[in-house]
Amino acid sequence: MGLIGKVRAAVYRKWLSCRSLEQLEALLRRRRGVLGLCYHALSEDLGSYPYRTSPEALDAQLTLLSRNFEVVSVEQGVALLKTGAAAQRERPSVMICFDDGYRCNWTQATPVLERHNLPATLFAARDLLRQPGLTYLSEEELGTLARHSLWQVGGHGITHNVLPGLLPEDQSYEISLSKAWLTDLLGHVPSGFAYPQGQVSPSVVQKTRACFDYGLTTDRQTEAGFDLHQIRRFCPMRDHDDLHCFAQALVCAPMEGEQSGLT
């Protein structure tokens, strides 16, 4: 983005900050496409971790999402994007993801999802789950979560290392073994992969394309344009526990397959 684009974006964000929550929601309803959300932890035990969302904030955010979006599973969202139908829906769609494999996703997010009857997908990194302590799910707990009707599970690598910085053979190891590990653990083949820390490169995307049906980044892409293996997502942070701040961020968040009614 050039200087003029950055100035325009800053002015627009300032304008959004002066809108009411109702006005922001009206802007959200005018968007079309699929929005991906990438949550992380909910537990208060993680202190100042910037990507923590409180359970109370998650509950309020899911209420806002249900008012303004069609909440779909990741599999449904991918199907909408594959067919080009996302922009033709009566409302924008949103997919709810949780990355890494925090235990609080199961113990604290599940009751909130059940209260709203909304689906979510957890993307798990094997070695995080094998760490001692209570921060992450155990492999047994991941299996239990995967059998819940509202949850699906996808790959997130083995070590959770950033993939573009690895040797090509190590990239292949992380991606292919993630698929094999989950297939063995869950008894079925996972269809999706979320890149650790959302970072991608052409070689990483190519290797993911050979193993998984789709891939999820954050806001990064190796090139402009839609790619089923570079589906962008927005990561809520602690500041977004404020519902107005959350809604403002969603108005600007990347959406795939988008046709915007905004001018």
N, C-alpha and C positions, 0 to 999 in steps of 0.2 A: 504494500500500500504506500503510495506516494504521500508527500507532505499535505497536498490538498485533501486527499482522501482521509488522512488522519485528522485534519482539522474538522472536516465535515462529520466524521464519526464522533469526535469529542463534543461538537455542538449538539448532535442528535442525542447523545447520552445525557447531556445537560438538560435538554428539552424533556426527555423521558423522566428524569428525576423530579420534574415539576408536575407530572401527570398523577392523577389519583389512581388507586388500585383498579377501580372500575374501568378507567380509561385504558390502562395497560392491558387489562383482560380483553377489552374490545379489540385492541390491536392484535393480540394473540389469536383471537378467533378469525381474524382476516388472513392469517397465514395459511398456506397449504403445503403439504409435504410431510416428511417424517422427521421428528426431533428425537435424538437420542440423548438420554441422561445417564451420566456415569457417576453414581454414588460410590462412596468408599465406606468409612466407618461411622458408627453411631455412638459408640461407648464413651462415657465421660472419662474413663480410665486413660484415654489417649491424650489427655491434657490439651496442649495447644496445637495438636495436629490440624493443619489448615483445611484438610478435606473431610472434616468431621461434620455431620449433620445431626442435630439432636432428634430423638424420636418424636418430640412434640412438633418440631419444625417439619419433619418428614410427613407427619399426619396432615398438617396444614397445607403443605405443598401438594400432596396427593389430592386433597379436596379441590385445590385450585386447578390442578391438571384435569380432574374429572369434569369440572365445570366448562372447560374450554377446549379440551382435546378428546379424541377417541384414544383411550389408553389400550395399546396392543402389545402382544408379546413380541420379542425380538424376531422370532420366526415369522410372525404375521407382518411385521414391519418390513422385513427383507422381501417377503412375497409381494407386498405393495410396490416396493421399489423395482423389483425385477419386471413386473408387468407394466410399470408406468402409471399405475392407478392411483398413486399417492396424492397427486395434485388434483384429482377429480373427486375426492371425498367431500362430504358436506362439512367436515371439520378437519383441522390438522390432526395428525396422529403423533403419539409419543410412545417411546419404548423406554422402560426402566431397567437399568443395569446396575450391578454392584461389582466392583473389581477387587481382586486380590484374594478374598476368602476370609474376611474377618468373622469371628464367632458371633459378634453382635448383629451381623446381617441375619443370622438364623434366630437368635434369641430375642432381638428387639425389632428388627424390620418385619419379620414374619407376622406378628400380631397386627401391625399397622396395615400390611398388605391384605390380611384377612378381613380387617374391618372395612376396607374399601373394595374387597374382592377384585384386586388388580394383580396382573402377572408381572414377574420380574425374572431376570436372568443373572446368575452369579458366574463370573469368570474367575477361575481359581488357578493359582500358581502352586505347583506341587510342593516345592521346598518350603514355602511359607507355611503350608499346612503341616509340615513335618517338624517345625520348630517347637521346642518345649515351651510350656506356658499356656495361658488362656486367651492370648490375643487373637489367634487364628483358629478356625475350625480344625478338628481332626479329620482324617480321611473317612472315618466311620460316620462322623457328623455330616460331612458333605454328602455321603450316600443317603443319609436320612433326609437331608434337605432336598436332594434330587427327586425323591419319591413324593414330595409334597405337590399337590395339584397346581399351585400357583408359581412354583419355581422350575426353572430350567438351568442347566449348567453348561458352560463353555470353557474353552482353554484359555490360559493366560501365561503360557510358558512354564518352564521348569524352575529356574532360579529366580525369576522376576528381573533378570538383568535386561538393560536396554539393548534391543536386538541389533540395531544398525552398527553398534560399536564392536560387535563380535566378528570373529572369522566366519567365512561362509559355512564351514562344516559345523561350527557351533550354533549358527543360526538354524541350520537344518535339524540339529539335535534338539534344540529348544522347542521347535514347532512340531516336528513329527512325534517326538516322545511325549509331548503334552497330549496329543491326540491318543496315542497308545495307552498312556496312563489312565486317562479318563474312560476310555473304552473298556479297559480291564476292571476299573473300579466300579463303574456304573452299569456295565452290561450292555451298553449301546454306544454307538459312534457319535461323538459331539459334532455339531454342524458348524459352530462358530468359534472364532478366535479373537480375543481382544489383545492388542499389542501392549506389552508392558510400558507404562508411562506414555502410551499413545504414540510412541516414536516409530517411524517407518522409514524404509529406504526401498529403492526398486528391487533389490535382491530379496529383502525380507518379504515384500508383498508377493513376489513371484513364488517364493517357497510356501507362503501361506495359501496361495491360490491352488497349489498342488495338493494340499492336505485338507482344507476346510472350504465349506460352501460360501462363507462370507468372513470378512475381517472388520474389526472396529478400531478406530483411532480415537483421538480426542478432537483437536481442531487442526491436526496436521494432515497434509497430503503430499505425495511426491510430485503431483501435477494437478492442474486445474481440471474440473469436470468430475462427473460422478463415476465411482468405481465401487463395485459390490464388495471389494476387499479393502476399501478405505472409507468406510462409513463413519462420518464424523459424529462426535458426541460432545455435550457440554457437561463439565464437572462442577456440581454445586460445591461451594466452600462454606466456611463458618459464617461469613458475612451474609450469605444467602438464607440464613435462618430467619432473617427479616423478610417477611413475605413480599413487601413492596420491592425490595432489592432483588429478590428471586424473580418476580414477574418482569422487572425491568431487564434483567439479564436474559430472560427467555425471549424477549422481543428481538434482541440482537444475536441470539445464539444461532449457530449454523443449522440449517435443515437440509435434508437430502430430498431430491425430487420436488423442490419448492417452486410454487407459483405464488408470488406474494401480491396481496391486495394493497400493500403499503405504497404510498407515493412519496 
